[in-house]
Amino acid sequence: MKKLLALTLALTMTAAMLSACGDPSASDNSKAETTTTKAAETEAPEESKAEEETTTTTEAAETEAPEETTAEEDTPAASGAADITAVKDRLLNYDNASLKFALDTDVSQFIYPFNQESTNNLKYKDADGNEIENPHKDEVHTPGEEGYGGNEAVLDISVQEVAGIPMCKFREVYTQWKDANGNVIYEENADAVEPVYMLRKWNIDLDKLFAGHEDELAKIFTVKFDVVAIAQNPASDNGEEWGTGIYWLGGEMGTNNVEKWSGNLTGFDMSSDKNDEEGWVNQWAYTEIVGRPGVNAGTEKSFGFEGNDHNYIFFQTWASTHHQLVDFYIADMVLLDENDNVIPVPEENIPGGASYDVVDPLGGAE
C-alpha cells in the first residue's frame, strides 16, 4: 500500500514541482522574485538551506515555469525487472545524435560542475530542539568545503559504460552528513546519521564544443538528451526499506549564457517501470528530455547571440528522494535546427585521452 502511495506522491510531486520553477543559479544579479519560503533556489545563495532541501525536495520553488515538460510516458506493465541491457533499446536519439561519448572522452574539458559560492546561514539545534549558534555562520564557501551552507552537490563526472554504451555519468559525492539532531556536519564520524542529499548542477560548454564553428550556435532550435538514472541502494521511508528502483527523480534543463541562470527550457522527471502486482521493478529509469531555445530567439535562452557571455546548457536534478544514492547518465545530445536537421558537434572538438576507473553501473554505493 505504501508503495502505491509513493507512486501517487511522486506524481503529486511532479505536478507541484513543474507548476512553480526556480532560479537554480541563485544569482544575486537575477531580478526574478520568489514568494515561497522553502525554496530549493532563491535570489541570494545565502538564503539556500541545505537541510530544507534534503528533507523535502518537493517544496523546491522555482521562479520561472518551464515552457515544456518532458515526463516519461507510461510504460506497459512489466513481468519482473528488465535487465539493464534493455536500456539501449529505449534510447530514442542515439543513432542520430550530435554528440556521443567514447570511453576516453575527456568530459572535464566541456562539462563543469556549477560550483557556486554560498553563505552559511543554516540553523543548528541541540538535543532538545533549541536553536544553537551556527559554527560557520556567514562563512562563504563553495561545494565540498568545510562550512558550505548551500544545496549544491559535489559531483564525480566520468564516462562509464551502460548496456554496452559509453555514457557521461554524474555521481553525487557526499560531503555533508546530519547528526541525530538534524544538524549538518562535515565529515562522516560517530555522530553521523545519514548523508545530506543535495542538488546536482552542471554546465555543458557549447563554446568549447563549437570552437571554430561558432556560426552553428545560432542555428540551434531544439535540444534533446537521452538520459538514464540507476539506483545504487534500496529506497526507504520512515525506516521501512523498499526496492532498489527509481521511485522518482526530477530536474530541469535550460541555459546559462549571461553569467547566471538564464531560464528553463524544460523540466523532466522519471521513474522505474512498474506494475500493479510487483510495484517498482527496475533498478533503472529512462526518459528523453526535449527543450527548444529556438522559440525564445533573441533572449538569454538562445545560443550564439552577441550579448551572451558564453553559451552553456545548464542541468539541475533535484536531491535524491527516499534516502537513495542515484547515479544520473547522459547517453547522447542532439542539436537540431528549425527544420529538424541535426547539427553535429565537430569531431575534432570532442576531447579524448581520458582514463576512468570502470564501475559496475548496478553496483552498490562506493
C-alpha positions, 0 to 999 in steps of 0.5 A: 500500500505504501508503495502505491502511495509513493507512486501517487506522491511522486506524481503529486510531486511532479505536478507541484514541482513543474507548476512553480520553477526556480532560479537554480543559479541563485544569482544575486544579479537575477531580478526574478522574485520568489514568494515561497519560503522553502525554496530549493533556489532563491535570489541570494545563495545565502538564503539556500538551506541545505537541510530544507532541501534534503528533507523535502525536495518537493517544496523546491520553488522555482521562479520561472515555469518551464515552457515544456515538460518532458515526463516519461510516458507510461510504460506497459506493465512489466513481468519482473525487472528488465535487465539493464541491457534493455536500456539501449533499446529505449534510447530514442536519439542515439543513432542520430545524435550530435554528440556521443561519448567514447570511453576516453572522452575527456568530459572535464574539458566541456562539462563543469560542475556549477560550483557556486559560492554560498553563505552559511546561514543554516540553523543548528539545534541541540538535543532538545530542539533549541536553536544553537549558534551556527559554527560557520555562520556567514562563512562563504564557501563553495561545494565540498568545503568545510562550512558550505551552507548551500544545496549544491552537490559535489559531483564525480563526472566520468564516462562509464559504460551502460548496456554496452554504451559509453555514457557521461555519468554524474555521481553525487559525492557526499560531503555533508552528513546530519547528526541525530539532531538534524544538524549538518556536519562535515565529515562522516564520524560517530555522530553521523546519521545519514548523508545530506542529499543535495542538488546536482548542477552542471554546465555543458560548454557549447563554446568549447564544443563549437570552437571554430564553428561558432556560426552553428550556435545560432542555428540551434532550435531544439535540444534533446538528451537521452538520459538514464538514472540507476539506483545504487541502494534500496529506497526507504521511508520512515525506516521501512526499506523498499526496492532498489528502483527509481521511485522518482527523480526530477530536474530541469534543463535550460541555459546559462549564457549571461553569467547566471541562470538564464531560464528553463527550457524544460523540466523532466522527471522519471521513474522505474517501470512498474506494475500493479502486482510487483510495484517498482521493478527496475533498478533503472529509469529512462526518459528523453528530455526535449527543450527548444531555445529556438522559440525564445530567439533573441533572449538569454535562452538562445545560443550564439547571440552577441550579448551572451557571455558564453553559451552553456546548457545548464542541468539541475536534478533535484536531491535524491528522494527516499534516502537513495544514492542515484547515479544520473547518465547522459547517453547522447545530445542532439542539436537540431535546427528549425527544420529538424536537421541535426547539427553535429558537434565537430569531431575534432572538438570532442576531447579524448585521452581520458582514463576512468576507473570502470564501475559496475553501473548496478553496483552498490554505493562506493 
